[in-house]
Amino acid sequence: MKHRDSKDEEKVGNINTFSMKKKKNMQRLGGTGLSLEAFANAKSVNNHHNPVFKKKQREFYKNAKCVNKYKKSVKQLSHPNDVSSAAARQVESQTEDVGKKNMKNKKKKKPTMEILYEKKHEEEEKARIEREAMIKAKKEGREKAEARRKSTRDKMFKKTRYGQPVMKYRIEHLLETIQGSGKNSVDKNTYN
């Protein structure tokens, strides 16, 4: 009997240490996880910070302000006896003058804008043509270099009828590289 009791106590002790570890882990991780219902409710809560909605709201209030100003000016025009209506008419005439000046300025600016557009378009066209010419030159240079490499490779891989490499082309290649390095060193010395 005693033997069984000690095993039961060990089990209880293991369970206690297990539950203590579980509690410590939960505290370390920040508590228990959310239930599915709590998670769904937390996701659906609106935090009232939607920049698009705020922008639309700002636009709406701005438009409402303009409409109110318009209604006031219409009201003032309907009552011509008031002194304030005369002031409003004066303000309207000033705005019309400014509007006419703006129209004249726009008419003057239009041809210059067209000229600027044409100049910009011409510059872009020139740049495009130059780019195409550079690309074409690079492509031709690449093709020439590739053909040269191919011919030298063919020469270097030539074999005699016994399977030995033909040394004539290899020696020519070595001679060319030596002469080329000699020219490069002479060119460097002349510039220094």
Disulfide bonds with the S-S distance in Angstrom:
none
